[in-house]
Amino acid sequence: MTLLSSVPSAPVSTTAAATAAGCPPGIIDLEASGFGRQSYPIEVGFVLGDGSSYCTLIIPAPTWTHWDASAEQVHHISRETLHKHGRHVNEVAQQLNARLRGQTLYSDGWAHDFTWLATLFEEAGMVPLFRIDSLRRLLNDDEAARWGAAKDRVGSECSLARHRASVDAWLLQQTWLRVKSEPSSL
């Protein structure tokens, strides 16, 4: 059992009311050392409904040794950069809890992000005080079908050069706004 499975749930009505009012959902994204079982989080970023954001690199715990060079080619974060500019696991977990307490954030890669957050909090010996859920839950079938094209358009319009956690979270939030504002294709 992971620590994330025991997270107290944020009130669904809070998230539903905010998104119904046109306020975008909070989005979280993580970058990791790879995609295998031994991978671990190296960066976490989020953007909230009010536009505030947070991003930090994470210094790997001593037992976190897996490194996938192909993942580094995607996120362009080296191990040296993590050790030079990252924060310790406990500090990151504390900051996430302080900033996100009681909230639900959404992820487009929930299965990976959930696992990496569980790894972070387990290493810190803490329980997260927030939830993450799948971004797909906020989309109807028509919106989900239009998602990929909308995301490509938003990315092209904004000329995003970095594949990093906070930038990816912002892109997802902007895509959600675009999909919700465009007319249905039905």
Helices and strands as residue ranges (DSSP letters): G 3-6, H 12-20, E 27-32, E 41-47, E 53-57, H 69-75, H 79-85, H 89-100, E 104-107, H 110-124, E 131-134, G 135-138, H 141-158, H 165-181
